[in-house]
Amino acid sequence: MVILEGRNITKKFAGLVAVDRVDFKLHKGEILGLIGPNGAGKTTMVNVIAGIYAPTEGDVFFKEKNISGLKPYQIGRLGIGRTFQIVKPFPGMTVRENASVGAMFGARGKGRSARQAEKKAEEILDFVGLGDQMDVRADQLNVASRKRLEVAKALAMGPDVVLFDEVMAGLNFSEIDRAIDLIRKVRDSGITILIIEHVMRAIKRVCDRIFVLHHGQKIADGSTDAVLADENVIQAYLGKRYKALVG
């Protein structure tokens, strides 16, 4: 079952084509990777899906409903959550309060009381491994914990699909391994995932399929192993050093 689909997605900024006629399909229950060089249009694509930008051309479908041009809060209410590449927790608020915001305004937030939202936030914080830091101010967390809080805020919305934008950026090897375990845990809980990531060891370990953007255009789409072995992808993004390392 296709839960999220983009058809001919194009986004232009004053003549600059950031995303150029891209099609993709995300199937329920899978983890789909989106990779490519910096400036390839990856975050722009996520912003189109999430309603930050309306597509210049093309359409986005969620559960067969055309969501192109809807506002971010409307898309969130429908069941799409997302994280941001640069984490920005609500300053001066605790970890619990940050996650409670997502629980109040997500797909299942309508009608929740503040106490119910707080209870949901506590469940999610336990789930992501921040149960012992609920009363800590969010701006006092280290990078790895801030990343987990970003995930918690998205999950507290009660989404069917989550868009992860570089949740492993800035993490060390052991933190990346824990982040990989968390992403798998999220998928195992019944949530479908689209993930942007530059950490190839993570992409190889978590993604069922990958598609690749380069200069806004899709240059590859398929199984993880096949795409990472594609000569066009190696030349445009991974480089000869990666090819030598993987043999």
N, C-alpha and C positions, 0 to 999 in steps of 0.2 A: 504493500500500500504506500503510495506517494503521499507524504504528509505536507511537504513544502516543495514548491516548484517555482523556478524562475524561467520566463519565456522571453527571449530576445531583450534581456535587460540592458538598457543603455542609460548612462548618466553623463551629462555634459555640464561643464562649468565654464561659461563665457567662451565657448568654442573649444575648450579642452575636453577631449573625450576620456573620461576616467574609467568607465566600464563600457565595453563595446559589444553589443549584441550577444550577451552571454545567456546560455541556457544551462540549467542544472535541475537535478531532482534529488530530494532527500527522502529516503524511505523510512517508514516508521520503525523505530528500534535500532537504527544503525548510527554509526559515527562516521560522518563525512568530513574529510579534511579539505581545507582550502589553503593552498600554498602558492608562493611566488615571490619574486624580488620585492624589495621596498619600492613603493610607488606603483605597484602593479594593479591596484584597484581593489584589493581585498577588503579593507575596512570600509571603503565606499560601498561595496556590494552589501556588506552587513548592515550599513546604515540605511540602504535602500530597503532591505528586508524589514528592518526594525522601524521604519517610518521616519527616521531622521531626515532623509531626503525622499522626495517623490521621484520615480524614474522619469527620465526624459522621454524614453520610449520603452515599450515592453510592459509586462505584468508579473506580479508576484501572487501566487496562489497558496493559501494555507487551508488544508482540509477541503480543497476544491473551491474555496471562497476567494474571490479576487480582493486582495487587501492593498492593492496599489494606491498610494496617496492617502491612506489612513494615517492618523496621528499616532505617535509612539504609545501614548496611554491606551488608545483603542486597540492597537496590536498586542500590547501587553495583556489587556483584558481578555483577548481572544485565546491567549495561551502560548505566546512567544516571549521568552525572557532572554536577556543578553548581559554579557559583561563588557567592560570597557578596557581598551589597551592600556590606558593610563588610569590607574585606580584612584578614585576620589571619594573616600568615605565622607559621610556628613561630619564636618568638624565639630568637636565639642560634645558629640553624642557617643554613647557607649556602643559596644559591639551589638548588644541585644537591641538597642534602639535603632541602629542602622538596619539590621535584618528585619525588624518589625515594620519598617517603611515598605519593604517589598511585600510583606504579608498583607498589608492594608490595601495596596494598590494593584496587585496582580490579578491573575485570572480568577482566583477564588477569594479575592479580597473584599468584594462588594458585600456589604452586610456584616462584615466582621467587626466586632467591638475591639477597642484598643487592647483589652486583656486577651481576647482570642488571638489577635495578631501577635501579641507578645509570646503566647504559648506556642504558636506555630513557629515563630522565630527561634525559640529555644530548641525545638525539635530539630530544626534545620542546622543550627549551630553545633549541636551534638553530632549530627550526621557528617558535617565537614571537618570535625575535629577542633572546634573552637569552644566547646562546652565549658572549658575551664577559664575562658577569657571573656565571658559575657558582660562583666561589669567593668572591663577595661575600656578606656576611651579609645575609639577607633584610630585616632591619629597617633597613638602611642604604640601601635602594633608594628612589628618588623615587616619586611616586604612579603615574605612567604605567608604570614598570617593575614596581611591585607589582601593578598590574592585570594585566600580562602574566604575572607569576608565578602569579596566581590562575587564569588561563586554563591555564597549563602544568600546574598541579597537577590540574586537571580532566581535561585531555587525557591525562596520564600514566596515568590509570586505564584507558585503552583503551576509552572508551565508544562506544556507537552513537548515543546522544543526549546532548547537553549542554544544561543549563539555565543561561543567562547572566542574572545579576541585576545590571543597571546597571553593566556593565563600563566604561562611558564616563563615569560620574559623576566630576566633578572634573578632567576633561581639557580642555586647550585645543584650539583648532581643528585645529592640525596633528597633535596626538596623537589626536584623534578620527578624522581621515582615516586614520591608520596603524591604528587599532583597527578601522575598517571593512574595510580591506584584510585584516587578520588574520581577521576573522569570515568573510569570503568564502573565504579560504584554508582555514579549518577545514571549511567546508561542501564545498569542492572536494575535500577529502581523503576524503570519504565519510561525514562525521558530520552528523547531523540536529540542528537547533538550534531551541530555543524561547528567545526573548530578551525580557526586560523592559528597557525603555529609555524615558527621557524626552527624549532628543536626537532630535528629529523628522527632522532632515536625515539622521541615521544610519538611522532606521526606514525612511524613504523609499528609501534606497539599498540596503538589504540584505534587506528582508523581502519574501517572496512573498505572504504573507497576514498579516492582523492580526485579533486580537479585543480587545475593549475591556471593561474592568470599571469599574463605577461603583457605589459603595455595595454592593460585593460581587456585583452582578448583571451579567450580560453584556448590553451594550446594542448591540453591533455585532459583526459577524464577516464577513469577506470579503476581497477583494483590497485591497492597500495603498491605491491611489488612491481606490477607492470608499469605504473606511472613513474616510479622512482628509477626504473631502468630505461625510461624513454630518452633517446638521444636529444630530442628537442628540449626536454626538461633539464637534462644535465647541462646542455650548452647555455640555456637561458637563465638557469637559477642555481642548480646544485654545484656545477663546476667539475673540472677534471679531477680535482683532489678528492671529492666525494666518491667519484667513480673508482678511483684507485683504492680508496679505503674499503669499499664494499666488494671490490674484486670484479 
